[in-house]
């Protein structure tokens, strides 16, 4: 897939605000995750339309395991039932990969994730990375331990980058966070050092294509010098 002029090649999205969106509408907080999933599927279509070839969605962090057992269970059941929706993106040439500590998931969800990755096209036009049980610090520690296990006693930045879960994904040109918070919350700390950051108060389920395109237009107007 060819990136459109002035559009980012790679983006990361922190999908925040699902629970608050639901609570303010008199719904159960956990219901917000269902609406958040539907929005994610919609946003992936927008990314393809805009020629964005790599998207990383922050879906479940290592810290999210500390939420109530009921909420974690609901979310994992939702993933098990809804992740197959990503088959739509695969049918359109997209490759779906999962990044994070998958060892913490039970077999039903792990099986679904493996099945999805096994159905990736042989020559994908774009990549969708779903960050599940993901933490940026854990990713870096895991990469360092991988390098130590390989026998390395000294490493360079390129060595670390190649050992990360995102080794095949370009560093994000921009990162969007919905929901009003203005922090990255352990999302891609290594990869985001030169990312353009956009924070919006809009809750994730209400994020519109108009706002998305406006962010892309603002990104296109920024001068990115990478320290030069």
FENPE-V758528 format. One record per backbone hydrogen bond with DSSP energy under -1.0 kcal/mol. NH is the residue of the N-H (numbers start at 1). CO is the residue of the C=O. Records with the same first field share a line. If there is no record, write none. Layout:
NH->CO ; CO
This chain:
7->4
11->54
12->174
13->56
14->176
16->14
21->17
22->18
23->19
24->20
25->22
26->23
27->22
31->28
32->29
33->30
35->31
36->32
37->33
38->34
39->35
40->36
41->37
42->38
43->39
44->40
45->41
46->42
47->43
48->44
49->45
50->46
51->48
52->47
54->9
55->127
56->11
57->129
58->13
59->57 ; 131
60->131
62->134
66->63
67->64
72->68
73->69
74->70
75->71
76->72
77->73
78->74
79->75
80->76
81->77
82->78
83->79
85->82
86->83
87->84
88->85
90->86
91->87
93->90
94->89
95->126
97->128
99->130
101->133
102->100
104->101
105->102
110->106
111->107
112->108
113->109
114->110
115->111
116->112
117->113
118->114
119->116
120->117
125->93
127->53
128->95
129->55
130->97
131->57
132->99
134->60
136->186
139->135
140->136
141->137
142->138
143->139
144->140
145->141
146->142
147->143
148->144
149->145
150->146
151->148
152->147
160->156
161->157
162->158
163->160
167->164
169->166
173->10
174->10
175->196
176->12
177->198
178->14
179->202
180->200
192->188
195->192
196->173
198->175
200->177
204->16
206->203
207->204
212->208
213->209
214->210
215->211
216->212
217->213
218->214
219->215
220->216
222->219
228->225
